[in-house]
Amino acid sequence: MKTKKIKLTIPNDISYLPIILDSVNKMACMHGFSKGEISKIEIGTEEAVSNVIDHAFDATEDASFDVIIEQQKLGLKVIIKEMGIPFDPSLIPEYDINNLQVSVKGLGTHLMKAVIDDVSFLNLGKAGKETHLFKHLNTGKIEDLMSKEELDDAEKAKTDEPLPKGSVKYKVRRMYPDEAVDVCKGAYSSYGYSYVLEHIYYPDRVREMNDSDELISFVAVTEDAPTVIAHSALEIEEMDRMVPQLGVAFTMPKYRGQGCMGVLGDAVMQEAADRNYTGVYARGITTHPYSQKACLKMGLMDCALLLSSGPEREYKGFEGKPQRESVVYHFKYMNKPESFEIFPPKKHAEIIEKIYANVGFSPKYGSPESIIPVSVDGKPALLNHEATIEIMPEANNSVGKIRISEYGSNVLHEVQKSLQSLCMDRIDTIYLFLRLNDPYTAYMTEEFEKMGFFFSGVMPGSENRDALVLQYLNNHQLDYDRIQLAGDMSKKIMEYIKEITS
């Protein structure tokens, strides 16, 4: 499908809102959304536009803003772009149904995030600010496409006894479009609805994403009557499209022990190398060490420990009250860069050097003082432009991500403001991504740590996208004794985190 979009330039006058909503309605209707889903898109758009008109412009100001409505393969995207004054969402009282008199102003933001699948905010410095809304075109979740008998079979399949080892002949290849339904069934049987990538439960999304190479699926199928028995894929992510995630790996219980996952892993990694990706990363959960061991076996090495990165889950055979899931980030270079320079904060330079050695690379360690003038109090010279920051809340996981693309004079204020806003939305965990190739990272990390952020690790990337990752836990604690780690480096990172936060 070819992307289709329209752009409206609207005066900052609420009386023009019906024009925007009518356009959103028509674009959503043409794209195949149901009346109920269109209503949700309209509600989310109305609240986002109202926020801009109410907070980005003075009431007497003669200004305008742009609304871009874009039909994409997987759904509808609405972008509100404006050049108004900074809007501070943390100043809006938190919506509380039990105290409407105080929190009624927060109702709009609450509604927007309740009816829209993905909401993100971009502060682009001199280029203004953007609010991004995305609603998925849900053409059928796998559970809705399965009969009662198929659902019962899927539940029974979870307890199937594995066939004898080596008794099943299979081959590994790219997924065919008509196998998307079988892949979704397999994910449902293996994970229930616990897998973080929601797309894997929608056959149309899996098919479309493979068609556009946003998801690169490989399957193991039996040789006789072709049946999908296992799956693994590369997930292409916006933060760095040259470093995909290895994930969505499952083997149907009946076929476990046939060696499918090892063969699939080799095929997927070879695909990454053939496509000249810089590297591949994977997430290993820490409730048990098995997924971490699988990553290490494939040569993906520990580089970060992201605490409380997802909702608590119960696993068969693991007793006790569950806590929010933490994950180890593993990374493997597929095409190593020749060389690049990073500017780590002195406090964390030693552990960062060990992490890079663990993934098999040695960047140059630059001196920020040689690039940025420093005053007598040791503070770096302030920039005379605004920062470029992206805020990405993930309500389903109760996680928020803040990415600084470019430092600016207002960077501390903007990060503090974003942190407060995410905390007010009861986001449990916030991650802050700082570019290691920017000398300001060496200085500003300490300022962010004063806000409550602390070290998480390093995310190697492509061409100046390597990031130092900091993390913030919003009024909750974890029991470190329940975090199981398989790799030596991840154990060192956890001990380091415990030392600097104690």
HUMOBEL-V448419 format. One record per residue. N is the residue number from 1. SS is DSSP state (h for helix, s for strand, l for the rest). Layout:
n=N ss=SS
n=N ss=SS
This chain:
n=1 ss=l
n=2 ss=l
n=3 ss=l
n=4 ss=s
n=5 ss=s
n=6 ss=s
n=7 ss=s
n=8 ss=s
n=9 ss=s
n=10 ss=s
n=11 ss=s
n=12 ss=l
n=13 ss=l
n=14 ss=h
n=15 ss=h
n=16 ss=h
n=17 ss=h
n=18 ss=h
n=19 ss=h
n=20 ss=h
n=21 ss=h
n=22 ss=h
n=23 ss=h
n=24 ss=h
n=25 ss=h
n=26 ss=h
n=27 ss=h
n=28 ss=h
n=29 ss=h
n=30 ss=h
n=31 ss=h
n=32 ss=l
n=33 ss=l
n=34 ss=l
n=35 ss=h
n=36 ss=h
n=37 ss=h
n=38 ss=h
n=39 ss=h
n=40 ss=h
n=41 ss=h
n=42 ss=h
n=43 ss=h
n=44 ss=h
n=45 ss=h
n=46 ss=h
n=47 ss=h
n=48 ss=h
n=49 ss=h
n=50 ss=h
n=51 ss=h
n=52 ss=h
n=53 ss=h
n=54 ss=h
n=55 ss=h
n=56 ss=l
n=57 ss=l
n=58 ss=l
n=59 ss=l
n=60 ss=l
n=61 ss=l
n=62 ss=l
n=63 ss=l
n=64 ss=s
n=65 ss=s
n=66 ss=s
n=67 ss=s
n=68 ss=s
n=69 ss=s
n=70 ss=s
n=71 ss=s
n=72 ss=s
n=73 ss=l
n=74 ss=l
n=75 ss=s
n=76 ss=s
n=77 ss=s
n=78 ss=s
n=79 ss=s
n=80 ss=s
n=81 ss=s
n=82 ss=s
n=83 ss=l
n=84 ss=l
n=85 ss=l
n=86 ss=l
n=87 ss=l
n=88 ss=l
n=89 ss=h
n=90 ss=h
n=91 ss=h
n=92 ss=l
n=93 ss=l
n=94 ss=l
n=95 ss=l
n=96 ss=l
n=97 ss=l
n=98 ss=l
n=99 ss=l
n=100 ss=h
n=101 ss=h
n=102 ss=h
n=103 ss=h
n=104 ss=h
n=105 ss=h
n=106 ss=h
n=107 ss=h
n=108 ss=h
n=109 ss=h
n=110 ss=h
n=111 ss=h
n=112 ss=h
n=113 ss=h
n=114 ss=h
n=115 ss=h
n=116 ss=l
n=117 ss=l
n=118 ss=s
n=119 ss=s
n=120 ss=s
n=121 ss=s
n=122 ss=s
n=123 ss=s
n=124 ss=s
n=125 ss=h
n=126 ss=h
n=127 ss=h
n=128 ss=l
n=129 ss=s
n=130 ss=s
n=131 ss=s
n=132 ss=s
n=133 ss=s
n=134 ss=s
n=135 ss=s
n=136 ss=s
n=137 ss=l
n=138 ss=l
n=139 ss=l
n=140 ss=l
n=141 ss=l
n=142 ss=h
n=143 ss=h
n=144 ss=h
n=145 ss=h
n=146 ss=l
n=147 ss=l
n=148 ss=h
n=149 ss=h
n=150 ss=h
n=151 ss=h
n=152 ss=h
n=153 ss=h
n=154 ss=h
n=155 ss=h
n=156 ss=h
n=157 ss=h
n=158 ss=l
n=159 ss=l
n=160 ss=l
n=161 ss=l
n=162 ss=l
n=163 ss=l
n=164 ss=l
n=165 ss=l
n=166 ss=l
n=167 ss=l
n=168 ss=l
n=169 ss=l
n=170 ss=s
n=171 ss=s
n=172 ss=s
n=173 ss=s
n=174 ss=s
n=175 ss=l
n=176 ss=l
n=177 ss=h
n=178 ss=h
n=179 ss=h
n=180 ss=h
n=181 ss=h
n=182 ss=h
n=183 ss=h
n=184 ss=h
n=185 ss=h
n=186 ss=h
n=187 ss=h
n=188 ss=h
n=189 ss=h
n=190 ss=h
n=191 ss=h
n=192 ss=l
n=193 ss=l
n=194 ss=l
n=195 ss=l
n=196 ss=l
n=197 ss=l
n=198 ss=h
n=199 ss=h
n=200 ss=h
n=201 ss=h
n=202 ss=l
n=203 ss=h
n=204 ss=h
n=205 ss=h
n=206 ss=h
n=207 ss=h
n=208 ss=h
n=209 ss=h
n=210 ss=h
n=211 ss=h
n=212 ss=l
n=213 ss=l
n=214 ss=l
n=215 ss=s
n=216 ss=s
n=217 ss=s
n=218 ss=s
n=219 ss=s
n=220 ss=s
n=221 ss=s
n=222 ss=s
n=223 ss=l
n=224 ss=l
n=225 ss=l
n=226 ss=l
n=227 ss=l
n=228 ss=s
n=229 ss=s
n=230 ss=s
n=231 ss=s
n=232 ss=s
n=233 ss=s
n=234 ss=s
n=235 ss=s
n=236 ss=l
n=237 ss=l
n=238 ss=l
n=239 ss=l
n=240 ss=l
n=241 ss=l
n=242 ss=l
n=243 ss=s
n=244 ss=s
n=245 ss=s
n=246 ss=s
n=247 ss=s
n=248 ss=s
n=249 ss=s
n=250 ss=s
n=251 ss=s
n=252 ss=l
n=253 ss=h
n=254 ss=h
n=255 ss=h
n=256 ss=l
n=257 ss=l
n=258 ss=l
n=259 ss=l
n=260 ss=h
n=261 ss=h
n=262 ss=h
n=263 ss=h
n=264 ss=h
n=265 ss=h
n=266 ss=h
n=267 ss=h
n=268 ss=h
n=269 ss=h
n=270 ss=h
n=271 ss=h
n=272 ss=h
n=273 ss=h
n=274 ss=h
n=275 ss=l
n=276 ss=l
n=277 ss=l
n=278 ss=l
n=279 ss=s
n=280 ss=s
n=281 ss=s
n=282 ss=s
n=283 ss=s
n=284 ss=s
n=285 ss=s
n=286 ss=l
n=287 ss=l
n=288 ss=l
n=289 ss=l
n=290 ss=h
n=291 ss=h
n=292 ss=h
n=293 ss=h
n=294 ss=h
n=295 ss=h
n=296 ss=h
n=297 ss=h
n=298 ss=l
n=299 ss=l
n=300 ss=l
n=301 ss=s
n=302 ss=s
n=303 ss=s
n=304 ss=s
n=305 ss=s
n=306 ss=s
n=307 ss=s
n=308 ss=s
n=309 ss=s
n=310 ss=s
n=311 ss=l
n=312 ss=l
n=313 ss=l
n=314 ss=l
n=315 ss=l
n=316 ss=l
n=317 ss=l
n=318 ss=l
n=319 ss=l
n=320 ss=l
n=321 ss=l
n=322 ss=l
n=323 ss=l
n=324 ss=l
n=325 ss=s
n=326 ss=s
n=327 ss=s
n=328 ss=s
n=329 ss=s
n=330 ss=s
n=331 ss=s
n=332 ss=s
n=333 ss=s
n=334 ss=l
n=335 ss=l
n=336 ss=l
n=337 ss=l
n=338 ss=l
n=339 ss=l
n=340 ss=l
n=341 ss=s
n=342 ss=s
n=343 ss=l
n=344 ss=l
n=345 ss=l
n=346 ss=h
n=347 ss=h
n=348 ss=h
n=349 ss=h
n=350 ss=h
n=351 ss=h
n=352 ss=h
n=353 ss=h
n=354 ss=h
n=355 ss=h
n=356 ss=h
n=357 ss=h
n=358 ss=h
n=359 ss=l
n=360 ss=l
n=361 ss=l
n=362 ss=l
n=363 ss=l
n=364 ss=s
n=365 ss=s
n=366 ss=l
n=367 ss=l
n=368 ss=h
n=369 ss=h
n=370 ss=h
n=371 ss=l
n=372 ss=l
n=373 ss=l
n=374 ss=s
n=375 ss=l
n=376 ss=l
n=377 ss=l
n=378 ss=l
n=379 ss=l
n=380 ss=s
n=381 ss=l
n=382 ss=l
n=383 ss=l
n=384 ss=l
n=385 ss=l
n=386 ss=l
n=387 ss=l
n=388 ss=s
n=389 ss=s
n=390 ss=s
n=391 ss=s
n=392 ss=s
n=393 ss=s
n=394 ss=s
n=395 ss=h
n=396 ss=h
n=397 ss=h
n=398 ss=l
n=399 ss=s
n=400 ss=s
n=401 ss=s
n=402 ss=s
n=403 ss=s
n=404 ss=s
n=405 ss=s
n=406 ss=s
n=407 ss=l
n=408 ss=l
n=409 ss=l
n=410 ss=l
n=411 ss=h
n=412 ss=h
n=413 ss=h
n=414 ss=h
n=415 ss=h
n=416 ss=h
n=417 ss=h
n=418 ss=h
n=419 ss=h
n=420 ss=h
n=421 ss=h
n=422 ss=h
n=423 ss=h
n=424 ss=h
n=425 ss=l
n=426 ss=l
n=427 ss=l
n=428 ss=l
n=429 ss=s
n=430 ss=s
n=431 ss=s
n=432 ss=s
n=433 ss=s
n=434 ss=s
n=435 ss=s
n=436 ss=l
n=437 ss=l
n=438 ss=l
n=439 ss=h
n=440 ss=h
n=441 ss=h
n=442 ss=h
n=443 ss=h
n=444 ss=h
n=445 ss=h
n=446 ss=h
n=447 ss=h
n=448 ss=h
n=449 ss=h
n=450 ss=h
n=451 ss=l
n=452 ss=l
n=453 ss=l
n=454 ss=s
n=455 ss=s
n=456 ss=s
n=457 ss=s
n=458 ss=s
n=459 ss=s
n=460 ss=l
n=461 ss=l
n=462 ss=l
n=463 ss=l
n=464 ss=l
n=465 ss=l
n=466 ss=l
n=467 ss=s
n=468 ss=s
n=469 ss=s
n=470 ss=s
n=471 ss=s
n=472 ss=s
n=473 ss=s
n=474 ss=l
n=475 ss=l
n=476 ss=l
n=477 ss=l
n=478 ss=l
n=479 ss=l
n=480 ss=h
n=481 ss=h
n=482 ss=h
n=483 ss=l
n=484 ss=l
n=485 ss=l
n=486 ss=l
n=487 ss=l
n=488 ss=h
n=489 ss=h
n=490 ss=h
n=491 ss=h
n=492 ss=h
n=493 ss=h
n=494 ss=h
n=495 ss=h
n=496 ss=h
n=497 ss=h
n=498 ss=h
n=499 ss=h
n=500 ss=h
n=501 ss=h
n=502 ss=l
